[in-house]
Amino acid sequence: MGNLIMRYYGQPVEVMDRYGRVHRGVIDGVNQTRGMFIRSGFRRRFIPFFLIASIFLLRRRRRIF
C-alpha cells in the first residue's frame, strides 16, 4: 500500500479511519511498513495502515484506497 500512496505524495487527501474519524491534509510521507504522515496546517499526524478505511483525493474526489 505504501507505493500506491507515494504516487500521490504532496496532494490533498481525506483519510477516514476505521473509527469513522476523518483526517484532511496533504500527504507528507510514507513509512513503507507502518503507515503514512499527513500535514494539516502546522501539525504532522501519523496514521497507521491498519487504521485506514479509505483515502480520497480532494481535488478530483477520487478514492485511491
Secondary structure, 3 states (H helix, E strand, C coil): CHHHHHCCCCCEEEEEECCCCEEEEEEEEEECCCEEEEEECCEEEEEEHHHEEEEEECCCCEECC
